[in-house]
Amino acid sequence: MARFTDRVIRAAKLDVHLYEEVEADREALRPAMAVVVLSSLAAGVGSIGRGGPGGIVIGTIAALIGWYVWAYLTYFIGTRGLPEPRTHADHGQLLRTIGYSSSPGLIRVFGIIPGLAGPVFLVAAVWMLVAMVIAVRQALDYTSTFRAIAVCAVGWIIQTAILVGLFSLLGGFAGPV
């Protein structure tokens, strides 16, 4: 448990070495998934003011779906659409690194405090995006941070369109993930 906690903290601190470590550690997929689940639950709890108790379920499910879709899109875009000559990665490497990049999302639990949901979710979103750019840069062995930003941005746009469409069909809330 101490190793897991240490990795979550290092990921939130944007420690580049942590992202290299989990990229190479094939045993880190389950803990990375745990980070996503905890971050998703934090989003659900933080959303309770907007969606009531059902907000926990919808917020958690939306965050989990968003993580997987964004990781897959990032893999595809980063390895097929915008690779660098040194780019070599598998889907598992991106799932692990992107999973840990969700660690700043744990602060979303503070969205439960009246009046703080908007600012907390905004800070968490920006912090998670910065962490994801670092995770993508390391997992795809990019030398260009700009390329990692481009991959994340394109993936985010597509992921958002998919989630908005999905929640529109289901009649649910399609807010920020």
N, C-alpha and C positions, 0 to 999 in steps of 0.2 A: 504494500500500500504506500510506503514511503517513496518508492521509486515512481509510482504513478503520480502521486502528489507533486513530487519534484519536477516531473516532466510537464505537468499541467502548468505549474508556475513558470517554468522556463519558456514554455510556448507562449504564455501570456506576456512574458518579458521580451518576446520577439528574438529569442536566442537562436541565431542561425545554426549553431552546432546541434541544437536539439532537433531541428528539422532534418539535418543530415543523419542524425542518430536514428530517428524513427523511420526515415526512408530506408535505411539498411536493415532494420530490425523486423524481420518477417513475423515475429511474435507480437509486434506492437499493434496489429490490426484490432484485436478485441479491446485493448485499452483505448485506442483511438475512437472506436465506436462508443465506448463508455463516455468519453469526453463529449461526443456529439449528443448522446442521450441526455447527459446531465445538463448540457447547454440548452438542449431543446426543452427539457423540463423547466429550466430556469425561464426560458421564453414563455412557456405556457403559464407558469405561475405569475410572471410579470404581466401577462396579458389578461389576467383575471378581471381587472378593472374595466377592460373594454368588452370582453366577451363572457363575463361571468365564469362559473365553474367550467362551462363548455369551452371557454378560451384556453384552458389548460390542455385539453385534448386536441383542439384544433391547432393551437400554437405549437405543441410538441410534434404532432404529425407533419405539419407544414415544414417545420425546421428539419426533421429527419428526411423527408422527401427532397427538400431543397439541397441538403448536403450531398445525397447520393447523386442526384441529377447534375448538380454543379461539378462534382468530382468527375463524373463520366464525361461531361462536356469539356471540362478542362483537359482531361486526358486526350480526348479526340482532337481538340483544337491545338493543344500544345505539342502533340507528337505527330499529327498529320498536317495541320494547317499552318502552324508557325514554328516548326522545329528549328533549332540551331544545329550545326554539324555534330556537336557533342551530345545532343539530346537522345537519351535512351531511358525509358521508364516503362513500367507496367502499371496497370490500373491499381494494383495493391499499394504501390509506392505513393501514388497520389491520394488514395483513400486514407492511408496512415498519416501523411503530412497534413492534408486538409482537415482530417479529423482533429488533430491536435490544434490546428489553427482556429478551431471553434472555442478554445478555452476562454478567450475574453468574453464570450457570450454568457458565461456564468453570472456576470454582473446583472444580466437582465432580470434576475429574480428581484432586484430592487425596484423594478417597475411596479411592484405591488403597492409601493408607497404612493399615496394619492399625490398627484401633480408631478411625479417624477418619471412616469412611464415614457413619455416622449423623449426627454433628454437622455435617460438611461439607454433606451433602445438605439438612439442616434449614436451615442458614444460607443456602445457595443458594436454596432454595425461598422463604423469606421475602423475601430480597433481590430475587429475580425477581418476586415478587408485587407488591412495592412499585413496582418499575420498570414492571410492566405496568399498574398503576393510573395511573401518570403518563402512560404511552403512550396508554392509552385516553382519559384526560381530554383530552389534547392532540389526538388524532386525531378525537375526536367533538365537539371544541369545547365541552366541558362547563365550566360555571362551578362546579359542585358536585363536590368530590372524593368525597363520600359516594355520589353517583350512579355515579361511575366504580368505586368499591368494590363497589357492588351489582351492576353489570354483570359485573365480574370474578368475583364470588362465584357468581352464578347460572350463568355460563358454566363455571366450574370444576366445579361440582357436576354439571352435565350431561355435561361432558367426561369427568370421572372415571367416571361411570356407564357411559358408552359404552366407555371403555377397559377397565374391569373386565369388562364383558360380553364385549368382543372377546377379551380374553386368557383369560377363562374358557372361551370356545368353542374357543380354540386351545390351551388347556392350558398357557399360559405364565404368567410372573410378572406381576402387575398392581400393582406398587408405585408409589410417588410418582413423578410425571413432572416 
